Amino acid sequence: MENTINLQKAALVIDPSDNVAVALTDLKKGEECILRFNDREEKAVLLEDITFGHKLAIFDIEKDESVLKYGEEIGKMMVSVQKGSYIHNHNMYCERGMK
């Protein structure tokens, strides 16, 4: 039963170098979420609602810092965010798309 509860409020860190995780279900602001790494679990309190399949910061990320998912840069932050923040195109940009 404990495992089922954790899955409902969990996010997956795909690569050890990532600074974002992917929500495994819809997550609500104020909830505690389990961040599932390959070799461990940590907790994060969500600062915003995060939809299934979307990203959340697993560390504080500074403005213009790379956003890493799959071990690759997928963009950079427009603003600084805290651990537990929602990461999407409203606060992240991709230089590849700007060229």
Buried (B, 14 or more C-beta within 10 A) or exposed (E): EEEEEBEBBBBBBBEEEBBBBBBBBBBEEEBEBBBBBEEEEEEBEBBBBBEEEBBBBBBEBEEEBEBBBEEEBBBBBEEBBEBBBBBBEEBBBEEEEEE
